Amino acid sequence: MLLSVSITSRRDKTILYTRVAMSLIIISSLFANNTFYLSVLANGIGLYSGLFHVTSNTQVFNMFLCLLCTIILGLTAFYPRKV
């Protein structure tokens, strides 16, 4: 998105990219919410001897980051109003 802002002079392209990124982040947070309710996450799931370790705390942190990114992208995702 930074590249599209710096190269193109058309504001509508960057707004389109921002909206697509917002929708992808919302979908990924819904996927994180879907896996949050597994009973296996009480102890955690680890792959490669704990290199990739998933617990309920990491899923909550993931959803928080997705919410924060969506809010930040939402600040630039719409046309500015001319007063």
Secondary structure, DSSP 8 states (H G I E B T S, - for coil): -HHHHHH---HHHHHHHHHHHHHHHHHHHHHHHHHTT-GGGGT-EEETTTTEEE-HHHHHHHHHHHHHHHHHHHTSSS-----
